[in-house]
Amino acid sequence: MTKAEEAALLAYPDTYTTYRKEGDPEGIESGISPFPNTHILERKGFVRGYEQAEKDLILTWQDINTIVELADDLVQDDSVTETEEEYFKAVLDAFNKTRK
């Protein structure tokens, strides 16, 4: 089972319905349906959306080129390079702004 399918099953789990047979007011013959309402269509849609999101988030060589250029520009700015964490956050913020 793929990661997308696992997430879809968590979002849309199999459900079982209870039933009461007609003329069985005490519910003696009633019970849980042996056939699950599997949410097949919802899960298929969820998996398609999940897989499309993964494709949309993949970095291309152009994205890496942009990141390197942004990093080169920011490394020369002393106000951003006080700590490594601040530097990388600044690169990430700049890159995310270019992607919008």
Biopython code that builds the backbone (N, CA, C, O; Angstrom):
import numpy as np
from Bio.PDB.StructureBuilder import StructureBuilder

atoms = [
    (1, "MET", "N", (0.850, -1.169, 0.000)),
    (1, "MET", "CA", (0.000, 0.000, 0.000)),
    (1, "MET", "C", (0.900, 1.237, 0.000)),
    (1, "MET", "O", (1.833, 1.339, 0.796)),
    (2, "THR", "N", (0.606, 2.174, -0.904)),
    (2, "THR", "CA", (1.410, 3.386, -0.997)),
    (2, "THR", "C", (1.072, 4.333, 0.145)),
    (2, "THR", "O", (0.078, 4.159, 0.851)),
    (3, "LYS", "N", (1.919, 5.332, 0.306)),
    (3, "LYS", "CA", (1.697, 6.343, 1.339)),
    (3, "LYS", "C", (0.378, 7.081, 1.081)),
    (3, "LYS", "O", (-0.354, 7.395, 2.020)),
    (4, "ALA", "N", (0.081, 7.354, -0.189)),
    (4, "ALA", "CA", (-1.165, 8.032, -0.546)),
    (4, "ALA", "C", (-2.371, 7.164, -0.201)),
    (4, "ALA", "O", (-3.374, 7.661, 0.310)),
    (5, "GLU", "N", (-2.270, 5.875, -0.480)),
    (5, "GLU", "CA", (-3.379, 4.959, -0.171)),
    (5, "GLU", "C", (-3.592, 4.826, 1.331)),
    (5, "GLU", "O", (-4.729, 4.745, 1.796)),
    (6, "GLU", "N", (-2.498, 4.802, 2.091)),
    (6, "GLU", "CA", (-2.611, 4.736, 3.547)),
    (6, "GLU", "C", (-3.310, 5.977, 4.096)),
    (6, "GLU", "O", (-4.176, 5.884, 4.966)),
    (7, "ALA", "N", (-2.916, 7.144, 3.571)),
    (7, "ALA", "CA", (-3.533, 8.396, 4.020)),
    (7, "ALA", "C", (-5.009, 8.439, 3.635)),
    (7, "ALA", "O", (-5.840, 8.935, 4.397)),
    (8, "ALA", "N", (-5.336, 7.916, 2.446)),
    (8, "ALA", "CA", (-6.730, 7.887, 2.001)),
    (8, "ALA", "C", (-7.569, 6.979, 2.890)),
    (8, "ALA", "O", (-8.715, 7.301, 3.207)),
    (9, "LEU", "N", (-7.005, 5.850, 3.291)),
    (9, "LEU", "CA", (-7.738, 4.928, 4.162)),
    (9, "LEU", "C", (-7.963, 5.542, 5.542)),
    (9, "LEU", "O", (-8.997, 5.305, 6.166)),
    (10, "LEU", "N", (-7.005, 6.326, 6.015)),
    (10, "LEU", "CA", (-7.195, 7.032, 7.287)),
    (10, "LEU", "C", (-8.281, 8.104, 7.167)),
    (10, "LEU", "O", (-9.093, 8.290, 8.073)),
    (11, "ALA", "N", (-8.278, 8.797, 6.038)),
    (11, "ALA", "CA", (-9.262, 9.861, 5.836)),
    (11, "ALA", "C", (-10.650, 9.301, 5.558)),
    (11, "ALA", "O", (-11.651, 9.880, 5.979)),
    (12, "TYR", "N", (-10.713, 8.179, 4.853)),
    (12, "TYR", "CA", (-11.985, 7.565, 4.484)),
    (12, "TYR", "C", (-11.966, 6.077, 4.817)),
    (12, "TYR", "O", (-11.851, 5.242, 3.920)),
    (13, "PRO", "N", (-12.080, 5.740, 6.104)),
    (13, "PRO", "CA", (-12.011, 4.328, 6.504)),
    (13, "PRO", "C", (-13.263, 3.561, 6.093)),
    (13, "PRO", "O", (-14.314, 4.142, 5.824)),
    (14, "ASP", "N", (-13.118, 2.246, 6.052)),
    (14, "ASP", "CA", (-14.284, 1.395, 5.825)),
    (14, "ASP", "C", (-15.259, 1.608, 6.978)),
    (14, "ASP", "O", (-14.851, 1.700, 8.135)),
    (15, "THR", "N", (-16.521, 1.684, 6.662)),
    (15, "THR", "CA", (-17.541, 1.797, 7.696)),
    (15, "THR", "C", (-18.580, 0.709, 7.471)),
    (15, "THR", "O", (-18.832, 0.291, 6.341)),
    (16, "TYR", "N", (-19.158, 0.274, 8.532)),
    (16, "TYR", "CA", (-20.194, -0.751, 8.469)),
    (16, "TYR", "C", (-21.470, -0.150, 9.023)),
    (16, "TYR", "O", (-21.434, 0.644, 9.963)),
    (17, "THR", "N", (-22.582, -0.523, 8.448)),
    (17, "THR", "CA", (-23.850, 0.037, 8.905)),
    (17, "THR", "C", (-24.636, -1.015, 9.677)),
    (17, "THR", "O", (-24.565, -2.211, 9.393)),
    (18, "THR", "N", (-25.375, -0.539, 10.643)),
    (18, "THR", "CA", (-26.252, -1.450, 11.375)),
    (18, "THR", "C", (-27.602, -1.475, 10.674)),
    (18, "THR", "O", (-27.980, -0.524, 9.990)),
    (19, "TYR", "N", (-28.293, -2.530, 10.846)),
    (19, "TYR", "CA", (-29.603, -2.637, 10.225)),
    (19, "TYR", "C", (-30.567, -3.315, 11.179)),
    (19, "TYR", "O", (-30.163, -4.024, 12.101)),
    (20, "ARG", "N", (-31.834, -3.085, 10.943)),
    (20, "ARG", "CA", (-32.897, -3.722, 11.719)),
    (20, "ARG", "C", (-33.869, -4.320, 10.711)),
    (20, "ARG", "O", (-34.418, -3.626, 9.855)),
    (21, "LYS", "N", (-34.060, -5.607, 10.835)),
    (21, "LYS", "CA", (-34.976, -6.280, 9.919)),
    (21, "LYS", "C", (-36.402, -5.859, 10.220)),
    (21, "LYS", "O", (-36.784, -5.659, 11.373)),
    (22, "GLU", "N", (-37.184, -5.729, 9.148)),
    (22, "GLU", "CA", (-38.586, -5.372, 9.296)),
    (22, "GLU", "C", (-39.305, -6.450, 10.094)),
    (22, "GLU", "O", (-39.093, -7.641, 9.863)),
    (23, "GLY", "N", (-40.128, -6.054, 11.003)),
    (23, "GLY", "CA", (-40.861, -6.990, 11.835)),
    (23, "GLY", "C", (-40.022, -7.561, 12.967)),
    (23, "GLY", "O", (-40.391, -8.572, 13.566)),
    (24, "ASP", "N", (-38.896, -6.922, 13.265)),
    (24, "ASP", "CA", (-37.998, -7.392, 14.340)),
    (24, "ASP", "C", (-37.815, -6.241, 15.327)),
    (24, "ASP", "O", (-36.725, -5.673, 15.402)),
    (25, "PRO", "N", (-38.851, -5.881, 16.084)),
    (25, "PRO", "CA", (-38.769, -4.722, 16.972)),
    (25, "PRO", "C", (-37.729, -4.870, 18.073)),
    (25, "PRO", "O", (-37.222, -3.864, 18.569)),
    (26, "GLU", "N", (-37.403, -6.067, 18.460)),
    (26, "GLU", "CA", (-36.419, -6.292, 19.519)),
    (26, "GLU", "C", (-34.989, -6.283, 18.986)),
    (26, "GLU", "O", (-34.032, -6.219, 19.758)),
    (27, "GLY", "N", (-34.853, -6.346, 17.673)),
    (27, "GLY", "CA", (-33.526, -6.345, 17.094)),
    (27, "GLY", "C", (-32.809, -7.669, 17.209)),
    (27, "GLY", "O", (-31.581, -7.720, 17.135)),
    (28, "ILE", "N", (-33.560, -8.745, 17.391)),
    (28, "ILE", "CA", (-32.941, -10.055, 17.556)),
    (28, "ILE", "C", (-32.221, -10.500, 16.291)),
    (28, "ILE", "O", (-31.137, -11.080, 16.356)),
    (29, "GLU", "N", (-32.833, -10.225, 15.129)),
    (29, "GLU", "CA", (-32.214, -10.628, 13.871)),
    (29, "GLU", "C", (-31.417, -9.489, 13.243)),
    (29, "GLU", "O", (-30.850, -9.648, 12.161)),
    (30, "SER", "N", (-31.374, -8.363, 13.906)),
    (30, "SER", "CA", (-30.641, -7.220, 13.378)),
    (30, "SER", "C", (-29.163, -7.379, 13.667)),
    (30, "SER", "O", (-28.762, -8.274, 14.410)),
    (31, "GLY", "N", (-28.374, -6.536, 13.099)),
    (31, "GLY", "CA", (-26.940, -6.611, 13.354)),
    (31, "GLY", "C", (-26.166, -5.616, 12.522)),
    (31, "GLY", "O", (-26.677, -4.558, 12.152)),
    (32, "ILE", "N", (-24.943, -5.963, 12.237)),
    (32, "ILE", "CA", (-24.065, -5.115, 11.440)),
    (32, "ILE", "C", (-23.970, -5.716, 10.053)),
    (32, "ILE", "O", (-23.758, -6.918, 9.897)),
    (33, "SER", "N", (-24.126, -4.878, 9.056)),
    (33, "SER", "CA", (-24.051, -5.339, 7.680)),
    (33, "SER", "C", (-22.677, -5.947, 7.410)),
    (33, "SER", "O", (-21.658, -5.370, 7.790)),
    (34, "PRO", "N", (-22.644, -7.103, 6.758)),
    (34, "PRO", "CA", (-21.349, -7.709, 6.444)),
    (34, "PRO", "C", (-20.637, -7.007, 5.286)),
    (34, "PRO", "O", (-19.479, -7.305, 4.992)),
    (35, "PHE", "N", (-21.325, -6.086, 4.638)),
    (35, "PHE", "CA", (-20.749, -5.396, 3.494)),
    (35, "PHE", "C", (-20.343, -3.977, 3.899)),
    (35, "PHE", "O", (-21.200, -3.168, 4.256)),
    (36, "PRO", "N", (-19.056, -3.671, 3.845)),
    (36, "PRO", "CA", (-18.623, -2.329, 4.261)),
    (36, "PRO", "C", (-18.974, -1.276, 3.223)),
    (36, "PRO", "O", (-19.008, -1.545, 2.022)),
    (37, "ASN", "N", (-19.227, -0.097, 3.704)),
    (37, "ASN", "CA", (-19.345, 1.072, 2.845)),
    (37, "ASN", "C", (-17.913, 1.573, 2.696)),
    (37, "ASN", "O", (-17.430, 2.331, 3.537)),
    (38, "THR", "N", (-17.251, 1.167, 1.662)),
    (38, "THR", "CA", (-15.794, 1.321, 1.595)),
    (38, "THR", "C", (-15.300, 2.693, 1.155)),
    (38, "THR", "O", (-14.091, 2.925, 1.165)),
    (39, "HIS", "N", (-16.161, 3.591, 0.777)),
    (39, "HIS", "CA", (-15.734, 4.928, 0.337)),
    (39, "HIS", "C", (-14.715, 4.847, -0.803)),
    (39, "HIS", "O", (-13.755, 5.616, -0.840)),
    (40, "ILE", "N", (-14.927, 3.931, -1.710)),
    (40, "ILE", "CA", (-13.967, 3.701, -2.795)),
    (40, "ILE", "C", (-13.753, 4.963, -3.622)),
    (40, "ILE", "O", (-12.611, 5.330, -3.899)),
    (41, "LEU", "N", (-14.820, 5.626, -4.017)),
    (41, "LEU", "CA", (-14.675, 6.810, -4.863)),
    (41, "LEU", "C", (-13.952, 7.939, -4.141)),
    (41, "LEU", "O", (-13.119, 8.623, -4.734)),
    (42, "GLU", "N", (-14.266, 8.136, -2.865)),
    (42, "GLU", "CA", (-13.595, 9.186, -2.102)),
    (42, "GLU", "C", (-12.105, 8.905, -1.994)),
    (42, "GLU", "O", (-11.284, 9.811, -2.138)),
    (43, "ARG", "N", (-11.754, 7.640, -1.738)),
    (43, "ARG", "CA", (-10.338, 7.283, -1.611)),
    (43, "ARG", "C", (-9.599, 7.460, -2.927)),
    (43, "ARG", "O", (-8.460, 7.924, -2.943)),
    (44, "LYS", "N", (-10.244, 7.089, -4.039)),
    (44, "LYS", "CA", (-9.595, 7.269, -5.348)),
    (44, "LYS", "C", (-9.301, 8.745, -5.600)),
    (44, "LYS", "O", (-8.213, 9.101, -6.055)),
    (45, "GLY", "N", (-10.275, 9.598, -5.302)),
    (45, "GLY", "CA", (-10.070, 11.036, -5.472)),
    (45, "GLY", "C", (-8.981, 11.568, -4.562)),
    (45, "GLY", "O", (-8.177, 12.406, -4.972)),
    (46, "PHE", "N", (-8.952, 11.087, -3.331)),
    (46, "PHE", "CA", (-7.934, 11.497, -2.368)),
    (46, "PHE", "C", (-6.545, 11.112, -2.884)),
    (46, "PHE", "O", (-5.619, 11.921, -2.845)),
    (47, "VAL", "N", (-6.405, 9.875, -3.366)),
    (47, "VAL", "CA", (-5.108, 9.391, -3.865)),
    (47, "VAL", "C", (-4.663, 10.218, -5.061)),
    (47, "VAL", "O", (-3.494, 10.592, -5.150)),
    (48, "ARG", "N", (-5.578, 10.511, -5.985)),
    (48, "ARG", "CA", (-5.216, 11.334, -7.152)),
    (48, "ARG", "C", (-4.730, 12.711, -6.730)),
    (48, "ARG", "O", (-3.721, 13.202, -7.237)),
    (49, "GLY", "N", (-5.444, 13.330, -5.804)),
    (49, "GLY", "CA", (-5.031, 14.648, -5.326)),
    (49, "GLY", "C", (-3.699, 14.611, -4.608)),
    (49, "GLY", "O", (-2.870, 15.504, -4.785)),
    (50, "TYR", "N", (-3.486, 13.588, -3.801)),
    (50, "TYR", "CA", (-2.239, 13.416, -3.055)),
    (50, "TYR", "C", (-1.070, 13.265, -4.021)),
    (50, "TYR", "O", (-0.038, 13.918, -3.872)),
    (51, "GLU", "N", (-1.247, 12.391, -5.016)),
    (51, "GLU", "CA", (-0.167, 12.147, -5.978)),
    (51, "GLU", "C", (0.118, 13.385, -6.827)),
    (51, "GLU", "O", (1.272, 13.646, -7.166)),
    (52, "GLN", "N", (-0.929, 14.158, -7.177)),
    (52, "GLN", "CA", (-0.714, 15.392, -7.933)),
    (52, "GLN", "C", (0.035, 16.417, -7.084)),
    (52, "GLN", "O", (0.908, 17.123, -7.588)),
    (53, "ALA", "N", (-0.301, 16.499, -5.813)),
    (53, "ALA", "CA", (0.405, 17.423, -4.920)),
    (53, "ALA", "C", (1.881, 17.060, -4.814)),
    (53, "ALA", "O", (2.743, 17.939, -4.804)),
    (54, "GLU", "N", (2.175, 15.751, -4.734)),
    (54, "GLU", "CA", (3.576, 15.324, -4.691)),
    (54, "GLU", "C", (4.304, 15.756, -5.953)),
    (54, "GLU", "O", (5.440, 16.225, -5.875)),
    (55, "LYS", "N", (3.675, 15.608, -7.119)),
    (55, "LYS", "CA", (4.294, 16.019, -8.389)),
    (55, "LYS", "C", (4.526, 17.524, -8.413)),
    (55, "LYS", "O", (5.569, 17.992, -8.868)),
    (56, "ASP", "N", (3.548, 18.276, -7.922)),
    (56, "ASP", "CA", (3.652, 19.732, -7.934)),
    (56, "ASP", "C", (4.768, 20.242, -7.026)),
    (56, "ASP", "O", (5.317, 21.318, -7.262)),
    (57, "LEU", "N", (5.104, 19.479, -5.996)),
    (57, "LEU", "CA", (6.104, 19.928, -5.025)),
    (57, "LEU", "C", (7.528, 19.488, -5.360)),
    (57, "LEU", "O", (8.469, 19.880, -4.670)),
    (58, "ILE", "N", (7.699, 18.690, -6.398)),
    (58, "ILE", "CA", (9.040, 18.229, -6.769)),
    (58, "ILE", "C", (9.855, 19.410, -7.283)),
    (58, "ILE", "O", (9.379, 20.195, -8.103)),
    (59, "LEU", "N", (11.081, 19.528, -6.797)),
    (59, "LEU", "CA", (11.962, 20.597, -7.250)),
    (59, "LEU", "C", (12.575, 20.238, -8.602)),
    (59, "LEU", "O", (12.953, 19.092, -8.844)),
    (60, "THR", "N", (12.664, 21.227, -9.466)),
    (60, "THR", "CA", (13.295, 21.047, -10.766)),
    (60, "THR", "C", (14.706, 21.614, -10.718)),
    (60, "THR", "O", (15.104, 22.227, -9.728)),
    (61, "TRP", "N", (15.457, 21.406, -11.792)),
    (61, "TRP", "CA", (16.808, 21.976, -11.821)),
    (61, "TRP", "C", (16.732, 23.502, -11.842)),
    (61, "TRP", "O", (17.636, 24.181, -11.357)),
    (62, "GLN", "N", (15.638, 24.038, -12.411)),
    (62, "GLN", "CA", (15.468, 25.496, -12.415)),
    (62, "GLN", "C", (15.249, 26.011, -10.991)),
    (62, "GLN", "O", (15.730, 27.084, -10.628)),
    (63, "ASP", "N", (14.517, 25.232, -10.190)),
    (63, "ASP", "CA", (14.304, 25.618, -8.793)),
    (63, "ASP", "C", (15.627, 25.637, -8.031)),
    (63, "ASP", "O", (15.895, 26.561, -7.262)),
    (64, "ILE", "N", (16.447, 24.617, -8.246)),
    (64, "ILE", "CA", (17.759, 24.561, -7.580)),
    (64, "ILE", "C", (18.620, 25.731, -8.023)),
    (64, "ILE", "O", (19.317, 26.334, -7.207)),
    (65, "ASN", "N", (18.576, 26.058, -9.313)),
    (65, "ASN", "CA", (19.334, 27.206, -9.819)),
    (65, "ASN", "C", (18.889, 28.485, -9.119)),
    (65, "ASN", "O", (19.721, 29.304, -8.730)),
    (66, "THR", "N", (17.581, 28.658, -8.958)),
    (66, "THR", "CA", (17.053, 29.832, -8.264)),
    (66, "THR", "C", (17.524, 29.863, -6.813)),
    (66, "THR", "O", (17.913, 30.917, -6.308)),
    (67, "ILE", "N", (17.492, 28.721, -6.147)),
    (67, "ILE", "CA", (17.928, 28.646, -4.748)),
    (67, "ILE", "C", (19.402, 29.038, -4.629)),
    (67, "ILE", "O", (19.775, 29.796, -3.734)),
    (68, "VAL", "N", (20.232, 28.524, -5.526)),
    (68, "VAL", "CA", (21.666, 28.843, -5.480)),
    (68, "VAL", "C", (21.890, 30.332, -5.711)),
    (68, "VAL", "O", (22.698, 30.956, -5.023)),
    (69, "GLU", "N", (21.181, 30.898, -6.673)),
    (69, "GLU", "CA", (21.328, 32.339, -6.933)),
    (69, "GLU", "C", (20.884, 33.171, -5.727)),
    (69, "GLU", "O", (21.546, 34.142, -5.359)),
    (70, "LEU", "N", (19.773, 32.788, -5.121)),
    (70, "LEU", "CA", (19.296, 33.500, -3.920)),
    (70, "LEU", "C", (20.302, 33.356, -2.776)),
    (70, "LEU", "O", (20.578, 34.316, -2.058)),
    (71, "ALA", "N", (20.841, 32.160, -2.618)),
    (71, "ALA", "CA", (21.811, 31.917, -1.554)),
    (71, "ALA", "C", (23.071, 32.743, -1.775)),
    (71, "ALA", "O", (23.625, 33.312, -0.834)),
    (72, "ASP", "N", (23.522, 32.805, -3.031)),
    (72, "ASP", "CA", (24.711, 33.607, -3.346)),
    (72, "ASP", "C", (24.480, 35.082, -3.032)),
    (72, "ASP", "O", (25.359, 35.754, -2.493)),
    (73, "ASP", "N", (23.291, 35.583, -3.372)),
    (73, "ASP", "CA", (22.975, 36.987, -3.098)),
    (73, "ASP", "C", (22.901, 37.250, -1.593)),
    (73, "ASP", "O", (23.390, 38.270, -1.108)),
    (74, "LEU", "N", (22.284, 36.318, -0.860)),
    (74, "LEU", "CA", (22.100, 36.519, 0.577)),
    (74, "LEU", "C", (23.383, 36.327, 1.380)),
    (74, "LEU", "O", (23.525, 36.920, 2.450)),
    (75, "VAL", "N", (24.306, 35.527, 0.900)),
    (75, "VAL", "CA", (25.545, 35.299, 1.655)),
    (75, "VAL", "C", (26.377, 36.585, 1.722)),
    (75, "VAL", "O", (27.196, 36.758, 2.625)),
    (76, "GLN", "N", (26.159, 37.468, 0.771)),
    (76, "GLN", "CA", (26.887, 38.741, 0.767)),
    (76, "GLN", "C", (26.251, 39.767, 1.697)),
    (76, "GLN", "O", (26.862, 40.791, 2.002)),
    (77, "ASP", "N", (25.024, 39.496, 2.149)),
    (77, "ASP", "CA", (24.325, 40.395, 3.053)),
    (77, "ASP", "C", (24.618, 39.965, 4.493)),
    (77, "ASP", "O", (24.064, 38.975, 4.971)),
    (78, "ASP", "N", (25.488, 40.708, 5.181)),
    (78, "ASP", "CA", (25.918, 40.341, 6.530)),
    (78, "ASP", "C", (24.769, 40.324, 7.544)),
    (78, "ASP", "O", (24.856, 39.625, 8.553)),
    (79, "SER", "N", (23.713, 41.070, 7.296)),
    (79, "SER", "CA", (22.620, 41.116, 8.263)),
    (79, "SER", "C", (21.834, 39.802, 8.302)),
    (79, "SER", "O", (21.134, 39.533, 9.279)),
    (80, "VAL", "N", (21.938, 38.996, 7.270)),
    (80, "VAL", "CA", (21.189, 37.739, 7.206)),
    (80, "VAL", "C", (22.035, 36.559, 7.672)),
    (80, "VAL", "O", (21.497, 35.502, 8.002)),
    (81, "THR", "N", (23.330, 36.728, 7.699)),
    (81, "THR", "CA", (24.226, 35.589, 7.954)),
    (81, "THR", "C", (24.742, 35.525, 9.392)),
    (81, "THR", "O", (25.816, 34.974, 9.636)),
    (82, "GLU", "N", (24.001, 36.072, 10.333)),
    (82, "GLU", "CA", (24.447, 36.007, 11.726)),
    (82, "GLU", "C", (24.526, 34.564, 12.201)),
    (82, "GLU", "O", (25.502, 34.182, 12.848)),
    (83, "THR", "N", (23.524, 33.763, 11.895)),
    (83, "THR", "CA", (23.572, 32.338, 12.222)),
    (83, "THR", "C", (23.231, 31.546, 10.961)),
    (83, "THR", "O", (22.605, 32.057, 10.032)),
    (84, "GLU", "N", (23.649, 30.318, 10.958)),
    (84, "GLU", "CA", (23.362, 29.444, 9.819)),
    (84, "GLU", "C", (21.856, 29.267, 9.634)),
    (84, "GLU", "O", (21.346, 29.264, 8.513)),
    (85, "GLU", "N", (21.157, 29.119, 10.762)),
    (85, "GLU", "CA", (19.706, 28.930, 10.697)),
    (85, "GLU", "C", (19.027, 30.139, 10.063)),
    (85, "GLU", "O", (18.157, 29.972, 9.208)),
    (86, "GLU", "N", (19.403, 31.345, 10.459)),
    (86, "GLU", "CA", (18.809, 32.561, 9.897)),
    (86, "GLU", "C", (19.094, 32.659, 8.394)),
    (86, "GLU", "O", (18.233, 33.065, 7.613)),
    (87, "TYR", "N", (20.287, 32.290, 8.013)),
    (87, "TYR", "CA", (20.677, 32.331, 6.596)),
    (87, "TYR", "C", (19.793, 31.398, 5.771)),
    (87, "TYR", "O", (19.237, 31.803, 4.751)),
    (88, "PHE", "N", (19.666, 30.147, 6.217)),
    (88, "PHE", "CA", (18.880, 29.184, 5.457)),
    (88, "PHE", "C", (17.393, 29.526, 5.470)),
    (88, "PHE", "O", (16.692, 29.279, 4.488)),
    (89, "LYS", "N", (16.913, 30.088, 6.564)),
    (89, "LYS", "CA", (15.517, 30.531, 6.604)),
    (89, "LYS", "C", (15.287, 31.673, 5.616)),
    (89, "LYS", "O", (14.247, 31.733, 4.959)),
    (90, "ALA", "N", (16.251, 32.567, 5.515)),
    (90, "ALA", "CA", (16.139, 33.679, 4.573)),
    (90, "ALA", "C", (16.139, 33.162, 3.134)),
    (90, "ALA", "O", (15.383, 33.656, 2.299)),
    (91, "VAL", "N", (16.982, 32.172, 2.841)),
    (91, "VAL", "CA", (17.013, 31.574, 1.503)),
    (91, "VAL", "C", (15.666, 30.912, 1.208)),
    (91, "VAL", "O", (15.108, 31.080, 0.123)),
    (92, "LEU", "N", (15.153, 30.163, 2.174)),
    (92, "LEU", "CA", (13.873, 29.480, 2.005)),
    (92, "LEU", "C", (12.734, 30.477, 1.794)),
    (92, "LEU", "O", (11.903, 30.291, 0.905)),
    (93, "ASP", "N", (12.695, 31.528, 2.604)),
    (93, "ASP", "CA", (11.655, 32.546, 2.450)),
    (93, "ASP", "C", (11.717, 33.204, 1.074)),
    (93, "ASP", "O", (10.689, 33.391, 0.423)),
    (94, "ALA", "N", (12.917, 33.550, 0.639)),
    (94, "ALA", "CA", (13.084, 34.173, -0.671)),
    (94, "ALA", "C", (12.648, 33.231, -1.786)),
    (94, "ALA", "O", (12.002, 33.656, -2.744)),
    (95, "PHE", "N", (12.996, 31.961, -1.666)),
    (95, "PHE", "CA", (12.603, 30.986, -2.684)),
    (95, "PHE", "C", (11.090, 30.800, -2.712)),
    (95, "PHE", "O", (10.489, 30.756, -3.785)),
    (96, "ASN", "N", (10.474, 30.689, -1.538)),
    (96, "ASN", "CA", (9.017, 30.510, -1.489)),
    (96, "ASN", "C", (8.291, 31.721, -2.104)),
    (96, "ASN", "O", (7.239, 31.561, -2.722)),
    (97, "LYS", "N", (8.841, 32.906, -1.936)),
    (97, "LYS", "CA", (8.232, 34.103, -2.545)),
    (97, "LYS", "C", (8.312, 34.049, -4.071)),
    (97, "LYS", "O", (7.398, 34.505, -4.757)),
    (98, "THR", "N", (9.409, 33.490, -4.604)),
    (98, "THR", "CA", (9.547, 33.404, -6.062)),
    (98, "THR", "C", (8.615, 32.352, -6.649)),
    (98, "THR", "O", (8.235, 32.456, -7.816)),
    (99, "ARG", "N", (8.241, 31.351, -5.877)),
    (99, "ARG", "CA", (7.363, 30.290, -6.381)),
    (99, "ARG", "C", (5.901, 30.695, -6.451)),
    (99, "ARG", "O", (5.119, 30.049, -7.148)),
    (100, "LYS", "N", (5.515, 31.747, -5.747)),
    (100, "LYS", "CA", (4.102, 32.160, -5.718)),
    (100, "LYS", "C", (3.708, 32.897, -6.945)),
    (100, "LYS", "O", (2.555, 33.310, -7.074)),
]
sb = StructureBuilder()
sb.init_structure("model")
sb.init_model(0)
sb.init_chain("A")
sb.init_seg("    ")
for serial, (resi, resn, name, xyz) in enumerate(atoms, 1):
    if name == "N":
        sb.init_residue(resn, " ", resi, " ")
    sb.init_atom(name, np.array(xyz, "f"), 0.0, 1.0, " ", f" {name:<3s}", serial, name[0])
structure = sb.get_structure()
